[in-house]
Amino acid sequence: MNPTIDHRWNVHYDRLSDYQHAAMALPFGVPQLITGLAGSGLTTVAVFRAAALLQAGPQISRPRPVFLATSVLRMRRVRHLLGPLAEHMDVTTVSDWLLRRFVATTGEPAPPPQGVNWMTLALATSSAGASPAFSVMVDDAHHLRPEQLMALRLLTADPFVTAHSAAASSTGASLMLPVAAELDRRRRQPRRVVRVAAAWGAEPPRTDREGSFEDGVVDVRPLSAAQAALDALARWKVNRSSRVVIAPMVTDHVPKIANMLIARGLGRNRLFSSDVPKNAFHRWDVGAGGIYVMQPGQLEGLEFDDVVATDLEHLAGDLSEATNIYRLLALANATRSRLALHWDGSTSDRPPAVRLLDGVDI
């Protein structure tokens, strides 16, 4: 039996922009490519599109929606956003879905994901009689390689695909799809955080009021990674339902900070770290209140109440390089209320990422 769905199962529904509503309402049964800026709500649109397919019933969703994410972290975030509706969908990663379709259709064992030729695999799946799948959502498609995009297009009938505007041309070419809708920036971030993102290379605000109606908090000061983590722990203890992420620029500091927080009394069921052995901590859940310790690049597509960046003095190289811009904007775009930017003031001057904020009203 198809579940009865009220869109208000998710508080984000009342906050959707006109652009998001328009993208959600595009015709079913037709391939669609939706693009937008980072932070414009692409994942939210894809989630509500999946919910709308459930509402439409099996005659449209045929027989149940498929939601494909580009990483395990993003898949878990989608499961959190969907809540109980996830039980009525197939929510998995792109690579896992392609491999499972290959095995189910050909009867052959799945090849190792590393180094697999995705287009060859898709052709073998199709030649073995696999019908194109209906009601497939593909989120953050700009993270996929061209051969993965072409494989998805071959094995899906009406994919609903989201991708960043910067990759619209290449993504559309691989999928052989024009852009059906483009999202404007969603008004959900504190204005000060929006200004920080603009200073780091994001599209600047169109008006002084772009962003939420709150200023938010941007804390910029020298502080060691250890002290920044302890301060974050103290703030979280005041509001244990909040989600705090600590993102050190030094990869080796991820497990060190996680272990330090455990030693300082943070319960293992409230610490989430992607770079620590899974058997050491509670299962990763990007929706639970707690403290997350992650690399900066892993924040893309996720949201946290309190984002703490440490070791900014180690952000090496030219800040105009795509890799550095990506890491910085991931910090800003993941921030819902508070952004903290710290560096070790005892051993270095103000880092370039901080100097870029000179003159910015934060």
Residue pairs with C-beta under 8 A, 6 or more apart in sequence:
2 54
2 57
2 58
2 88
3 54
3 84
3 85
3 88
5 51
5 54
5 55
5 85
7 13
7 48
7 51
8 14
9 51
9 83
9 84
9 85
10 47
10 48
10 51
10 81
10 83
12 44
12 48
12 81
13 48
15 186
15 188
16 24
16 41
16 44
16 45
16 48
17 41
17 183
17 184
17 186
17 187
19 36
19 40
19 181
19 182
19 183
19 184
20 41
20 44
20 45
20 48
20 183
20 186
22 181
23 32
23 34
23 45
23 49
23 180
23 181
23 183
24 45
24 48
24 49
24 52
26 32
26 160
26 180
26 181
28 53
28 56
28 60
28 135
28 158
29 60
29 134
29 157
29 158
30 158
31 153
31 156
31 157
31 158
31 159
31 160
31 161
31 175
31 177
32 158
32 159
32 160
32 161
32 177
32 180
32 181
33 161
33 163
33 168
33 171
33 172
33 175
33 177
33 178
33 179
33 180
34 42
34 45
34 46
34 160
34 161
34 162
34 163
34 179
34 180
34 181
34 182
34 183
35 42
35 162
35 163
35 164
35 165
35 167
35 168
35 171
35 179
35 181
35 182
35 183
36 42
36 162
36 164
36 165
36 182
36 183
36 184
37 164
37 165
37 183
37 184
37 185
37 202
37 203
38 164
38 202
38 300
38 329
38 333
39 185
39 186
39 188
39 189
39 197
39 333
40 183
40 184
40 185
40 186
41 183
41 186
41 188
42 139
42 140
42 162
42 163
42 164
42 183
43 74
43 77
43 78
43 81
43 139
43 140
43 162
43 301
44 81
44 186
45 162
45 183
46 67
46 78
46 137
46 138
46 139
46 160
46 162
47 67
47 78
47 81
47 82
49 137
49 160
50 65
50 67
50 82
50 85
50 89
50 137
51 82
51 85
53 60
53 61
53 65
53 135
54 61
54 64
54 65
54 85
54 88
54 89
58 64
60 135
61 134
61 135
62 134
62 135
64 88
64 89
64 90
64 135
65 88
65 89
65 90
65 135
65 136
65 137
66 89
66 90
66 92
66 97
66 133
66 135
66 136
66 137
67 78
67 82
67 89
67 90
67 91
67 92
67 136
67 137
67 139
68 92
68 93
68 94
68 97
68 136
68 137
68 138
68 139
68 152
69 75
69 77
69 78
69 91
69 92
69 93
69 94
69 139
69 140
70 93
70 94
70 139
70 140
70 141
70 143
70 144
71 93
71 143
72 93
72 284
73 274
73 284
73 286
73 298
73 301
73 302
74 139
74 140
74 301
74 302
75 91
75 92
75 93
76 284
76 285
76 286
76 287
77 286
77 287
77 301
77 302
78 86
78 91
78 139
79 86
79 91
79 287
80 285
80 286
80 287
81 287
82 89
82 91
90 97
92 100
94 138
94 144
94 148
94 152
95 113
95 118
95 148
98 118
98 121
98 122
98 125
98 148
98 151
98 152
98 155
99 110
99 111
99 113
99 116
99 121
100 110
101 125
101 130
101 133
101 155
102 108
102 110
102 121
102 122
102 124
102 125
103 109
103 110
104 130
105 125
105 128
105 129
105 130
106 124
106 125
106 128
111 121
117 147
118 145
118 147
118 148
118 150
118 151
119 147
119 150
119 151
119 154
121 151
122 150
122 151
122 152
122 154
122 155
123 154
125 155
126 154
126 155
130 155
132 154
132 155
132 156
132 157
133 155
133 156
133 157
134 156
134 157
134 158
135 158
136 152
136 156
136 157
136 158
136 159
136 160
137 159
137 160
137 161
137 162
138 144
138 152
138 156
138 159
138 160
138 161
138 162
139 162
139 301
140 162
140 163
140 164
140 300
140 301
141 149
141 161
141 162
141 163
141 167
141 171
141 175
142 163
142 164
142 166
142 167
142 171
144 152
146 170
146 174
149 171
149 174
149 175
150 174
150 175
152 159
152 175
153 159
153 174
153 175
153 176
153 177
159 175
161 171
161 175
161 177
163 171
165 182
168 179
168 182
172 178
172 179
185 203
185 205
185 206
185 210
187 210
187 211
187 212
188 211
188 212
188 336
189 197
189 211
189 212
189 216
189 332
189 333
189 335
189 336
190 211
190 212
190 214
190 215
190 216
190 217
190 218
190 335
190 336
190 337
191 205
191 208
191 209
191 210
191 211
191 212
191 214
191 215
191 216
192 215
192 216
192 217
192 218
192 339
192 361
192 362
193 211
193 216
193 218
193 332
193 335
193 339
194 202
194 205
194 210
194 211
194 332
195 205
195 360
195 361
195 362
196 218
196 332
196 339
196 357
196 360
196 362
197 329
197 332
197 333
198 204
198 205
198 360
199 356
199 357
199 360
200 319
200 325
200 328
200 329
200 332
200 353
200 356
201 320
201 325
201 328
201 329
202 329
202 332
202 333
205 211
214 337
216 335
216 337
216 338
216 339
217 337
217 338
217 339
218 338
218 339
218 340
218 341
218 362
219 338
219 339
219 340
219 341
219 342
220 340
220 341
220 354
220 357
220 362
221 342
221 345
222 342
222 343
222 344
222 345
222 346
222 350
223 231
223 310
223 342
223 343
223 344
223 345
224 310
224 342
224 344
224 346
225 248
225 250
225 253
225 257
225 310
225 311
225 342
225 344
226 257
226 260
228 246
228 308
228 310
228 340
228 342
229 246
229 257
229 260
229 261
229 308
229 310
230 264
231 308
232 244
232 246
232 291
232 306
232 308
232 340
233 261
233 264
233 266
233 291
235 242
235 244
235 306
236 242
236 244
236 290
236 291
236 306
239 305
240 270
240 289
241 289
242 289
242 305
242 306
243 288
243 289
243 290
243 292
243 303
243 304
243 305
243 306
244 290
244 291
244 292
244 304
244 305
244 306
244 307
244 308
245 291
245 292
245 293
245 294
245 299
245 302
245 304
245 306
245 307
245 308
245 334
246 257
246 291
246 292
246 293
246 294
246 308
246 310
247 293
247 294
247 295
247 296
247 298
247 299
247 307
247 308
247 309
247 310
247 331
248 254
248 257
248 293
248 295
248 309
248 310
248 311
249 296
249 309
249 310
249 311
249 312
249 313
249 314
249 315
249 327
250 311
250 314
251 275
251 295
253 310
253 311
254 273
254 274
254 275
254 276
254 293
254 294
254 295
255 273
255 275
255 276
257 293
257 310
258 271
258 273
258 275
258 276
258 281
258 293
259 276
261 271
261 291
261 293
262 268
262 271
266 291
268 280
268 281
268 282
269 282
269 290
270 282
270 288
270 289
270 290
270 291
271 281
271 282
271 290
271 291
271 293
272 281
272 282
272 284
272 285
272 286
272 288
272 290
272 291
272 292
272 293
273 281
273 292
273 293
273 294
274 284
274 293
274 294
274 295
274 298
275 293
275 294
275 295
276 293
278 284
282 290
286 292
286 302
292 304
296 309
296 327
296 328
296 330
296 331
297 326
297 327
297 330
298 330
299 307
299 330
299 331
299 333
299 334
300 326
300 330
300 333
300 334
302 334
303 334
303 335
303 336
304 334
304 335
304 336
305 336
305 337
305 338
306 337
306 338
306 340
307 331
307 334
307 335
307 338
307 339
307 340
308 340
308 342
309 331
309 339
309 340
309 341
309 342
310 342
310 343
311 342
311 343
311 344
312 341
312 342
312 343
312 351
312 353
312 354
313 343
313 344
313 347
313 348
313 351
315 324
315 327
315 328
315 351
315 352
315 353
317 323
317 324
318 324
319 325
319 328
319 352
319 353
319 356
328 353
331 339
331 341
332 339
341 353
341 354
341 357
343 350
343 351
343 354
